[in-house]
Amino acid sequence: MSRPGHDSSPTGHGPHHAAVEALAERILKGTYGEGDSLVLPEVRAELDVSQTVLREAIKVLTTKGLLDSDERRGTFVCPREDWNLLDPDVLHWKLAAGVSSDFFADVLELRRSIEPAAAALAAERRTDEDLAVLDDALRSMAATDHNPELLVRADASFHRAMLVASNNRFYAQMHRVIVPVLVQRGRDVPAADGTAGQHPHAAHAAVVEAVRNRDVDGAYVAMLELLDLSAREHP
């Protein structure tokens, strides 16, 4: 089964997949720090893998910006700014390793630059099928009765559907970044006032209504207000 909000890993299964995951975990948790050169025989022994499996794992993590190599330093851990957080696997590993409040703040800034524009495009371009998916997400949200786990699922479905409804292929792909972080944030950061807070259905429904009415400006503003509400509920 794939992780919520995350497609099945391209690294597959078996020893190769396990080596990639284990090596990535050591990097993301700081066991191997930025700039550290890997002593490959020691890493191979730690992971209990063959030289071929380790070599292939290093290749995968090199393409994702976590590792690099040169003649002087051998294989080394790249600076954090080189890590490709837009890669679904790197993002998953980062979230699993633990993130700080400023990480969520950075993602909220990203969302504020993308999701209102996506909602505006959805108001202009949405299809009946797009509306049906959004309405399904709203119905699921209305039925949650403040159940945190169900709210997170419904919220993830809504935001993915809205990005897809933009009918912009690049905005649609941003669910790979936004949804996993949204899910993790919902699990890690409880609402400021617990179950007594404002149920999010009304704010989400306002965005859908603007999209339904092809109100481009209204959809933009409603999504921005929704994100601001989320920021207040999960400071």
N, C-alpha and C positions, 0 to 999 in steps of 0.2 A: 504494500500500500504506500502511496506517495505521501509526503509530509503535507499538512494543510498549507495551502498557498504556495506550494513548491512542486514543480514537475519532477518526475523521476530523474535521479541523478544520471548524467551522461557517463559517469565513470563506471557504471555497471555494478557487478557483484563479484564475489570471490576474492582471492588474495590481493589482486590488483586494487580493487575498490577499497578493501580494508586498509591497505597500505596508504592510499591517498588520504583516506579519512583520518587515520592515526597520525600521519605526518602533518596534515593540515591542523589537526587539533593541537599538536605541540607548538606549532607556529602561532596560531591565534591566541593560545593561552600564555605565550611568552616563554615556554620551556626552551625554545630556540628563539633568541631575541633578534631584533632588527640588526642586520649587519653581521650576525654570527655566521661563521663558516661551518658547514656540516662535516663532521668526521664520518664519512660514509660507512666504513666498517662498523663503527659503533652504532650508527643509526640502523644499519641492516640487522645487527644483533638485537637491538631494542625491539624492532618491529618483527623480528623472526621471519624474514622474507629472503628470497633469493636476490642475487645481484640484478637479475633481469627485471624482477618485479619492482625493486627499488628504483632502478633507472627509469622505468616507465612512469612510476608515481612522480618522480622528480620532473619528468617532462610535462605531466598534467599540471602540476603546481607552477611550473614556469610559465605556461600559457595563461595562467590565471593571475600572474603578477606577484606571486608569493615568494618564488625562488628565482635565482639567476645564477650564472656562473661565468668565471673568467679564468685565465691561466694562472693568475697570481693568487686568487682567493679560493679557487675551486667553486663548489656549490655553496651559495650563501643566501640568507634570508633578506629579502628586499625591504626597503623602507615602507612603512604603512601607507604612505601616499601613493605607492605603486600598486597596492592590492586592489584588484578589480572588484569593488563592492557591488557593481552592477551585474556581476556574474551570479546566478542563483546559488551555486554551490558555495562560493566565497561568502555570500551574504548569510547563508544557512550556518556555515561554520562560525562566522562572526557572532551571530545571535546565540548560538549554542555555547560559545565561550563566555558570553556575558557582555552586556553593553551598558554604558552610562547614560544618564539623562540627556547629556549633550548630543549623544548619537541620535536619540529620538527627536531632539530639537532640530538637528540637521535634516532629518527625513521629513519633518513637518514643513520646513522651509521648502524642500523639494516638492512636497505635495501641494503647497500653496501656489507654486509656480506652474504646476501641471494640471491638477484636478479641476480647478475652476474653468480653465481653458478647455479641458476635455468635456466638461458639462455643457459649455457653450456650443461646442461643436456637435455634441449629442442632440442639443435642441434643434440644431439646423439639419442634421443628417440622420437622426434616429429612424429605425424601421419599426414596424409593428412587432417584429420578433424581439428587437431590443427592449421595447416597452414591456413586453410580456416577461422577460427575464428580470427587469427592474421591479416590476410589480410582484413577482414571486419573492424577490429578496425583501420587499417591504412587508409582505404577508408573513414571512418567516420572522422578521423583526418584531412585528406586532404581537406575535404569539409567544415571544420569549418571556414576558412577564418578569423582566429584570434578571433572568437567569444569565450570569456572566458568560458562561461558555457558549450558550446559544446566541447571545448578543454578538459575541466576537465572530461566530460563524456567519451570522446574517450580515453583519457589517462588512466582512470580507467579501461575501457574495455581491453585495451592493456595489462596493467600490470597483471590484473587477468588472462587473456588468456595465458600470458607467464609463470606465475607460474603453471597453470594447464598443460601447454605443457611440463613442466619438467617431468611429469609422475612420480613424487615423491609425495606420499600422504601427507607428512608433509609440503613440500614447497607449494603444492596446497592449503593447509588450511591457509597459511600465508596471503592470500588475505583478510581474515577477520580482520587483523590488518593493513596491508599496504594500502589497497584501501580506507577505511574510512578516514585515516589520509591524504592520497593524495588528496582526494576530499575536505576535510576541509581546507587544506593548499592552494589549488587552489582558494578557495573562500576568505580566510582571508588574504593571502599574495599576492598582485598583482605582476606581473613580474616587474623586476627592471626597464625596459625601456618601460613598457606598451605594446601597440600593435605594436611598432616598433621593438620588439625583433625578434630573429630568430624563425621562425616557427618550431615546434618540429617534424614535419613529417619526415624530412630527417634522423634525429638521430634515430627515432624509426624504420624507414624502414631499416636502416643499421643493426640493431639487427635481424630483421626478415630475411633479406637476408642471414646473416650468419647462422641462424637456418635452412633456406631452403637448404643451401649448405652443411649442416652438418659440418660446421666449428666450432668446439667446442671452440678453443682458440679465434677465431674471435668473436663469440657470447659473450663470457665472457668480452672481452675488449670493445666491442661495447656497452654492457649494462652498464659497468662501466663509459664509456664516456657519456652515456645518463644521468646517475645519476649526474655526475659532471656538465653537462650542466644545469640540473634542479636546482642544488644548486646555480649556478651563476645567473640564471634567477629569482630565488625566494630566495634572500639572507635572 
